[in-house]
């Protein structure tokens, strides 16, 4: 390499360094800001998680403290004094309060809490379904059969863990209305369902026999209750 070539290369390298330093001075703050945002975002995320966890623990402690009361009415009053901000936590609190209200013979109050959860679109569907199912069963003697039937049909079609229990309630309504064949057919559908539990399967078998039917177990899952 000639002296002139070496000189040109040195000058070029020096220019590159000067340009890089100029860019760092001009845009380096962006890199620093990105780093700060990443670190700050991670810290804020951890803070939110810790806050959510602390709120859940505080709510759980408050509900357990309310349930320590020996008197059902006192437990209800204590639960009603508990505050829950998040929709999911509020739904759990309302369901628990409704359960205690039933123990205190306050069916009207229980239904109010259950219906509030059942119609709240901000809470998970499973909570709404549980609340609707419980409210319907509580009104077996006061709500017209047609309305209860419509409610249980919506739960049965919605799927989920309450689907078969809703079908069982539809079968019971059919029995009340004297529709024996329809009740047997519904119980038979329950028997043939792959998700039927041993307890529900046993109840279905017993009711079919009590109604004068003959259970068809050809398509039924083999649970221990049949062994």
C-alpha positions as CSV (number, residue, x, y, z in Angstrom):
1,X,0.0,0.0,0.0
2,X,1.4,3.4,-1.0
3,X,1.8,6.3,1.5
4,X,-1.0,8.2,-0.3
5,X,-3.4,5.2,0.0
6,X,-2.6,4.8,3.7
7,X,-3.2,8.5,4.2
8,X,-6.6,8.4,2.4
9,X,-7.6,5.4,4.5
10,X,-6.7,7.1,7.8
11,X,-8.6,10.2,6.8
12,X,-11.7,8.1,5.8
13,X,-11.7,6.3,9.2
14,X,-11.4,9.6,11.0
15,X,-14.4,11.0,9.0
16,X,-16.4,7.9,9.9
17,X,-15.7,8.3,13.6
18,X,-16.6,12.0,13.4
19,X,-19.9,11.2,11.7
20,X,-20.7,8.4,14.2
21,X,-20.0,10.7,17.2
22,X,-22.2,13.4,15.6
23,X,-25.1,11.0,15.2
24,X,-24.7,9.8,18.7
25,X,-24.8,13.4,20.0
26,X,-27.9,14.0,17.8
27,X,-29.9,10.8,18.2
28,X,-28.3,9.1,21.2
29,X,-31.1,10.4,23.5
30,X,-33.5,8.1,21.5
31,X,-31.6,5.0,22.5
32,X,-31.5,6.2,26.1
33,X,-35.3,6.9,26.0
34,X,-36.0,3.4,24.6
35,X,-34.0,1.8,27.4
36,X,-35.8,3.9,30.0
37,X,-39.2,3.0,28.5
38,X,-38.3,-0.7,28.6
39,X,-37.1,-0.6,32.1
40,X,-39.9,1.6,33.2
41,X,-42.5,-0.5,31.5
42,X,-41.3,-3.6,33.2
43,X,-41.3,-1.9,36.6
44,X,-44.8,-0.6,36.0
45,X,-46.0,-4.0,35.0
46,X,-44.5,-5.6,38.1
47,X,-46.1,-2.8,40.2
48,X,-49.5,-3.4,38.7
49,X,-49.2,-7.1,39.3
50,X,-48.2,-6.6,42.9
51,X,-51.1,-4.1,43.3
52,X,-53.6,-6.6,41.8
53,X,-52.3,-9.4,44.0
54,X,-52.5,-7.2,47.1
55,X,-56.1,-6.2,46.3
56,X,-57.1,-9.9,45.8
57,X,-55.5,-10.9,49.0
58,X,-57.2,-8.0,50.9
59,X,-60.5,-9.0,49.4
60,X,-60.1,-12.6,50.4
61,X,-59.1,-11.7,53.9
62,X,-62.2,-9.4,54.2
63,X,-64.5,-12.1,53.0
64,X,-63.0,-14.7,55.3
65,X,-63.3,-12.3,58.2
66,X,-67.0,-11.7,57.3
67,X,-67.7,-15.5,57.3
68,X,-66.2,-15.9,60.8
69,X,-69.4,-14.5,62.2
70,X,-71.7,-17.2,63.8
71,X,-74.9,-15.4,62.9
72,X,-76.1,-15.7,59.2
73,X,-77.4,-12.1,59.3
74,X,-74.2,-10.8,60.7
75,X,-72.3,-12.6,57.9
76,X,-74.5,-11.0,55.3
77,X,-74.0,-7.6,56.8
78,X,-70.3,-8.0,56.9
79,X,-70.1,-9.2,53.3
80,X,-72.2,-6.3,52.2
81,X,-69.7,-3.9,53.8
82,X,-66.9,-5.4,51.7
83,X,-66.0,-3.5,48.6
84,X,-64.8,-5.1,45.3
85,X,-63.8,-2.9,42.4
86,X,-62.9,-5.5,39.7
87,X,-65.9,-7.0,37.9
88,X,-64.7,-10.6,38.5
89,X,-64.1,-10.0,42.2
90,X,-67.5,-8.2,42.5
91,X,-69.2,-11.2,41.0
92,X,-67.6,-13.6,43.4
93,X,-68.5,-11.4,46.3
94,X,-72.1,-11.1,45.1
95,X,-72.4,-14.9,44.7
96,X,-71.0,-15.5,48.1
97,X,-73.4,-12.9,49.6
98,X,-76.3,-14.5,47.9
99,X,-75.4,-17.9,49.4
100,X,-75.3,-16.4,52.9
101,X,-78.6,-14.5,52.3
102,X,-80.3,-17.8,51.5
103,X,-78.9,-19.1,54.8
104,X,-80.5,-16.1,56.5
105,X,-83.8,-16.7,54.8
106,X,-83.5,-13.6,52.6
107,X,-84.4,-15.1,49.3
108,X,-85.4,-11.7,47.8
109,X,-81.9,-10.3,48.6
110,X,-80.2,-13.4,47.2
111,X,-82.2,-13.1,44.0
112,X,-81.3,-9.5,43.7
113,X,-77.5,-10.3,43.9
114,X,-77.9,-13.3,41.6
115,X,-79.7,-11.3,38.9
116,X,-77.2,-8.5,39.1
117,X,-74.4,-11.0,38.3
118,X,-76.4,-12.8,35.7
119,X,-77.0,-9.6,33.7
120,X,-73.6,-8.0,34.1
121,X,-71.8,-8.3,30.8
122,X,-68.5,-7.3,32.3
123,X,-68.0,-10.5,34.3
124,X,-66.9,-13.9,32.8
125,X,-69.7,-16.0,31.3
126,X,-69.4,-18.8,33.8
127,X,-70.3,-16.5,36.7
128,X,-73.3,-15.2,34.8
129,X,-74.4,-18.8,34.1
130,X,-74.0,-19.9,37.7
131,X,-76.0,-16.9,38.9
132,X,-78.8,-17.5,36.3
133,X,-79.0,-21.2,37.1
134,X,-79.2,-20.6,40.9
135,X,-81.8,-17.8,40.4
136,X,-84.0,-20.1,38.2
137,X,-83.9,-23.0,40.7
138,X,-84.8,-20.6,43.6
139,X,-87.9,-19.6,41.7
140,X,-89.2,-23.0,41.0
141,X,-92.4,-22.3,43.0
142,X,-92.9,-18.7,42.0
143,X,-91.8,-18.4,38.3
144,X,-94.1,-19.8,35.6
145,X,-92.8,-23.1,34.2
146,X,-92.5,-21.6,30.7
147,X,-90.2,-18.8,31.8
148,X,-88.0,-21.2,33.8
149,X,-87.9,-23.6,30.8
150,X,-86.8,-20.8,28.5
151,X,-84.0,-19.9,31.0
152,X,-82.8,-23.4,31.3
153,X,-82.9,-24.0,27.6
154,X,-80.6,-21.0,27.1
155,X,-78.2,-22.5,29.6
156,X,-78.4,-25.9,28.0
157,X,-77.6,-24.4,24.5
158,X,-74.8,-22.2,25.8
159,X,-72.7,-25.2,26.6
160,X,-70.2,-25.2,29.4
161,X,-70.2,-27.0,32.8
162,X,-73.9,-26.2,33.5
163,X,-75.2,-27.6,30.3
164,X,-76.2,-31.1,31.6
165,X,-77.5,-29.7,34.9
166,X,-79.8,-27.4,32.9
167,X,-81.0,-30.4,30.9
168,X,-81.8,-32.1,34.1
169,X,-83.9,-29.2,35.2
170,X,-85.7,-29.3,31.9
171,X,-86.5,-32.9,32.5
172,X,-87.9,-32.1,36.0
173,X,-90.1,-29.4,34.5
174,X,-91.4,-31.9,32.0
175,X,-92.2,-34.3,34.9
176,X,-94.1,-31.5,36.7
177,X,-96.1,-30.8,33.5
178,X,-96.9,-34.5,33.1
179,X,-94.8,-35.0,30.0
180,X,-93.3,-38.3,31.0
181,X,-92.0,-39.3,27.6
182,X,-90.2,-36.0,27.1
183,X,-88.6,-36.3,30.6
184,X,-87.4,-39.8,29.8
185,X,-86.0,-38.7,26.5
186,X,-84.1,-35.8,28.1
187,X,-82.7,-38.0,30.8
188,X,-81.7,-40.5,28.1
189,X,-79.8,-37.7,26.3
190,X,-78.0,-37.0,29.5
191,X,-77.0,-40.6,29.9
192,X,-75.5,-40.7,26.4
193,X,-73.5,-37.5,26.9
194,X,-69.7,-38.1,27.2
195,X,-69.4,-35.4,29.9
196,X,-72.0,-36.8,32.3
197,X,-70.8,-37.2,35.8
198,X,-71.3,-40.4,37.8
199,X,-73.7,-38.7,40.2
200,X,-75.8,-37.2,37.4
201,X,-75.7,-40.5,35.5
202,X,-77.0,-42.3,38.6
203,X,-79.8,-39.8,39.1
204,X,-80.8,-40.1,35.4
205,X,-81.0,-43.9,35.7
206,X,-83.1,-43.8,38.8
207,X,-85.6,-41.3,37.4
208,X,-86.0,-43.2,34.1
209,X,-86.8,-46.4,36.0
210,X,-89.1,-44.5,38.4
211,X,-91.0,-43.1,35.4
212,X,-91.5,-46.6,34.0
213,X,-88.8,-46.3,31.3
214,X,-86.0,-48.6,30.4
215,X,-82.5,-46.9,30.4
216,X,-80.6,-47.4,27.2
217,X,-76.9,-47.6,28.2
218,X,-75.6,-48.6,24.7
219,X,-74.2,-45.1,24.1
220,X,-73.5,-44.1,27.7
221,X,-70.0,-43.5,29.0
222,X,-68.8,-46.3,31.3
223,X,-68.5,-44.6,34.7
224,X,-67.8,-46.3,37.9
225,X,-71.4,-46.0,39.0
226,X,-72.3,-48.5,36.3
227,X,-69.6,-51.0,37.1
